[in-house]
Amino acid sequence: MILAILASLQAPADSLPIVRVVGPNHYQATGRNPSWLLMITEREIGLRIVPSGAVSPADYVDTRFPRTEPDVDGNVTLWRSNEGGRAISVEARQTPTRCELRGRRYEDYVRVTIGARMLNGCGGRMIPEGQR
């Protein structure tokens, strides 16, 4: 399911979709340098990385992992998973963060670690302008 959603994202890297939470067991985050999109569903953690210079969906790097129950400690939620010798961790910290991609503010600062690579961005619910 998640790869089908990610596969439908054939827009250029600078026009990835607005981050949104799509249900109680779903979470989404995004970031830049390189552009990336993370989706956590009831079953999977899916990550799409759009490398610099990507010109078509064939250039995108999609990975997925089984979803695990997150560890929650105060204002930090942490998902960890591994599959086939690869590992991912997703840390969502409740700190209002302005997304570089579109300038909107979101509830969470997000750090994704996959292998030795760290990706930083924003996630969770969008904060309406004028709210703190």
Stockholm file with secondary structure:
# STOCKHOLM 1.0

chainA/1-132         MILAILASLQAPADSLPIVRVVGPNHYQATGRNPSWLLMITEREIGLRIVPSGAVSPADYVDTRFPRTEPDVDGNVTLWRSNEGGRAISVEARQTPTRCELRGRRYEDYVRVTIGARMLNGCGGRMIPEGQR
#=GR chainA/1-132 SS CHHHHHHTCCSCGGGCCCCCCCSTTCEEEEETTTEEEEEECSSEEEEEEECTTCCSGGGCEEEEEECCCCEEETTEEEEEEEETTEEEEEEEEEEEEECTTTCCEEEEEEEEEETTEEEEEEEEEEECTTCC
#=GC SS_cons         CHHHHHHTCCSCGGGCCCCCCCSTTCEEEEETTTEEEEEECSSEEEEEEECTTCCSGGGCEEEEEECCCCEEETTEEEEEEEETTEEEEEEEEEEEEECTTTCCEEEEEEEEEETTEEEEEEEEEEECTTCC
//
